[in-house]
Amino acid sequence: MANNIQLIVYPVKDIEKAKAFYGKFLDQEPYADSDYYVGYRNGDQEVGLDPNTNLGPIAYTDVEDIKSTLEAMTEVGAEIVQEPKDVGGGLFIAQIKDTDGNVVGFRQQSK
């Protein structure tokens, strides 16, 4: 399922300090900059900052069918943390915990 990891999201407490750090670390300005998410594109990979969670970092992989992916993962012991949610522009995300409590995520672009 995880044929590529396109997004890594870091939880941050102070979004302005985090933007200064990651802007320098990645040597670029964010392409998305809001109170709830800041995103940087580095080639085909995205680095995100989320001030509204303490989970993470979370690696996201792109999937064709997010609901069937969640079903398949729960069959092997995963626990759903976040059901599929439209975060804008037809992009759906979901999160699960693995059998050790680590959180991983899935993304699906609506067709």
MOZIHU-V404551 format. One line per field, one symbol per residue. psi: psi as a letter, one per 40 degrees, with the letter a starting at -180 (. if undefined). A space follows every 50 residues. Layout:
psi = ???
//
This chain:
psi = dgeihehhhhhidhdddddddddddefiiidhhidehhihhgbeihhihh eeiehaihhhihidgddddddddddeeihhdhihhheifehhiiiihaee eihiiiihhi.
//
